[in-house]
């Protein structure tokens, strides 16, 4: 029997991996729901509203978390350099900044990997594309996945392979533009197009409403 705790103490990189995993809180659906995937081939129903953004490292946001006074104003390049110089003098601040950078960099690598996202493919993926990909892999052959997201993949010249899979899966597609001006929806103005999509668990010939 392998003593994992002893290995973590003895192998430096393994200890780092465990610490990063605790901080990033990775979710491995294939392991967590292995029984469902084995018995039923996946979930019968998946519903979600994934993020509509590309993962980036926002240095200003991190600086604002470290020192809130910088969060109330946008920093120009000179100010950002000056603040970064001050942060470098503090070991704790430097650790916070570097930790945020490594998490963001790792997220960029994972979401841009064609191995991790076999349907969406590699490149600078919007997070919603990764969730579509994940849904395709987790939904059962007879199941359905319903997602609200943007439709950049339908016009992206580099997303041909993704579109071929998408058209085989899509059962219903409803496009919207937000006209609600209440505060809770104010960030999605009426120039932002998005859609409600119902996906099949098994690709078929193109047929959708």
C-alpha positions in Angstrom: 0.0 0.0 0.0 1.4 3.4 -1.0 1.8 6.0 1.8 0.8 9.1 -0.1 1.5 11.4 2.8 5.1 10.2 3.1 5.5 10.7 -0.7 4.2 14.2 -0.4 6.8 15.0 2.3 9.7 13.4 0.4 9.0 14.4 -3.2 9.1 18.2 -3.6 7.1 18.5 -6.8 4.4 16.2 -5.5 4.0 18.5 -2.4 3.7 21.5 -4.7 1.1 19.7 -6.8 -1.0 18.9 -3.7 -0.7 22.5 -2.5 -1.8 23.8 -5.9 -4.7 21.4 -6.1 -6.0 22.5 -2.7 -5.8 26.1 -3.6 -7.3 25.7 -7.1 -9.9 23.2 -6.1 -9.8 21.2 -9.3 -12.8 19.2 -10.3 -12.3 15.9 -12.1 -15.8 14.9 -13.2 -14.5 11.6 -14.6 -13.3 10.6 -11.2 -16.0 12.1 -9.0 -18.9 10.7 -11.1 -17.1 7.5 -12.4 -20.0 5.3 -11.3 -22.6 7.3 -13.3 -20.4 7.4 -16.3 -19.8 3.7 -16.2 -23.4 2.6 -15.5 -25.3 5.1 -17.7 -22.7 6.5 -20.0 -23.1 9.9 -18.6 -25.8 12.3 -17.2 -29.3 12.3 -18.6 -29.7 16.0 -18.1 -27.1 18.8 -17.8 -28.1 22.4 -17.3 -25.8 25.3 -17.1 -24.9 29.0 -17.6 -21.2 29.0 -18.1 -18.9 32.0 -18.0 -18.7 34.1 -21.2 -15.1 35.1 -21.0 -11.5 34.1 -21.9 -9.3 33.4 -18.9 -6.7 36.2 -18.5 -4.4 37.4 -15.8 -5.9 40.7 -14.5 -2.9 42.3 -12.7 -5.0 45.3 -11.7 -7.6 43.2 -10.0 -4.9 41.3 -8.1 -3.2 44.6 -7.1 -6.6 45.8 -5.9 -7.1 42.7 -3.8 -3.7 43.3 -2.2 -4.2 47.0 -1.6 -7.9 48.1 -2.0 -7.0 51.8 -2.5 -5.8 50.8 -6.0 -9.1 49.2 -6.8 -11.0 52.5 -6.9 -9.1 53.9 -9.9 -7.7 52.4 -13.1 -4.0 52.4 -13.1 -2.0 53.7 -16.1 1.1 51.9 -17.2 3.5 54.1 -15.1 1.3 53.7 -12.0 1.1 50.0 -12.5 4.9 49.7 -12.8 5.3 51.9 -9.6 2.8 49.7 -7.7 4.5 46.5 -8.9 7.8 47.9 -7.6 6.3 48.4 -4.2 4.8 45.0 -4.2 8.2 43.4 -4.9 9.4 44.8 -1.5 6.8 42.7 0.3 7.3 39.0 0.5 3.7 38.3 1.3 2.4 40.5 -1.5 4.8 38.9 -3.9 3.6 35.5 -3.0 0.0 36.5 -3.4 0.7 38.1 -6.8 2.7 35.1 -8.1 0.1 32.6 -6.9 -2.6 34.5 -8.8 -0.4 34.6 -11.9 0.4 30.9 -11.8 -3.3 29.9 -11.4 -4.3 32.2 -14.3 -1.5 30.9 -16.4 -2.4 27.3 -15.7 -6.1 28.0 -16.5 -5.1 29.5 -19.8 -3.0 26.4 -20.7 -5.8 24.0 -19.7 -8.6 25.8 -21.5 -6.4 26.2 -24.6 -5.4 22.6 -24.8 -6.9 20.4 -27.6 -6.2 17.4 -25.4 -8.3 18.7 -22.5 -10.9 20.0 -25.0 -11.2 17.5 -27.8 -14.3 19.1 -29.3 -13.6 22.8 -28.8 -10.0 22.4 -29.8 -6.9 24.3 -28.7 -6.2 28.1 -28.8 -7.6 31.0 -26.9 -10.9 29.4 -25.9 -13.7 31.4 -24.4 -14.7 29.5 -21.2 -18.2 28.8 -22.5 -16.7 26.7 -25.3 -14.9 24.5 -22.7 -18.2 23.9 -20.9 -19.9 22.9 -24.2 -17.0 20.5 -24.7 -17.4 19.2 -21.1 -21.1 18.7 -21.6 -20.6 16.7 -24.8 -18.3 14.4 -22.9 -20.5 14.0 -19.8 -24.0 13.7 -21.2 -25.3 10.2 -21.8 -26.0 9.0 -25.3 -29.8 9.3 -24.7 -29.5 12.5 -22.6 -29.6 16.2 -23.3 -27.6 19.2 -22.2 -29.0 22.8 -22.0 -26.6 25.7 -21.9 -26.9 29.5 -22.2 -23.9 31.0 -23.9 -22.6 33.3 -26.7 -22.2 32.0 -30.2 -18.7 33.1 -31.2 -17.9 29.6 -32.4 -20.4 29.9 -35.2 -18.5 32.7 -37.0 -14.9 31.9 -35.9 -13.0 30.8 -39.0 -10.8 28.5 -36.9 -13.7 26.6 -35.3 -14.7 24.5 -38.3 -14.2 21.2 -36.5 -16.0 22.4 -33.4 -19.0 23.6 -35.6 -19.2 20.2 -37.3 -19.7 18.5 -33.9 -22.0 21.4 -32.7 -24.4 21.1 -35.6 -24.6 17.3 -35.1 -25.5 17.8 -31.4 -27.8 20.9 -31.5 -31.5 20.1 -31.1 -32.9 23.6 -30.3 -31.3 27.0 -30.6 -32.9 30.2 -29.4 -31.0 33.5 -29.9 -31.6 36.5 -27.6 -30.5 40.0 -27.0 -31.2 41.4 -23.5 -33.7 44.2 -23.2 -34.0 44.1 -19.4 -32.4 47.1 -17.8 -32.7 46.1 -14.2 -29.5 46.2 -12.2 -29.1 42.4 -12.0 -29.0 42.2 -15.9 -27.3 45.5 -16.6 -23.9 43.9 -17.6 -25.6 42.1 -20.5 -26.7 45.0 -22.7 -28.8 44.6 -25.8 -25.8 44.6 -28.2 -24.6 41.3 -26.6 -26.1 38.3 -28.4 -26.5 35.0 -26.6 -28.5 31.9 -27.0 -30.3 29.0 -25.2 -29.1 25.7 -26.6 -30.4 22.2 -26.2 -27.8 19.5 -27.1 -28.2 15.8 -27.9 -26.1 13.2 -26.2 -25.4 11.6 -29.6 -24.6 13.4 -32.8 -27.1 13.0 -35.6 -27.7 14.5 -39.0 -28.2 18.2 -38.8 -31.8 19.0 -37.6 -32.7 21.7 -35.1 -35.2 24.4 -34.4 
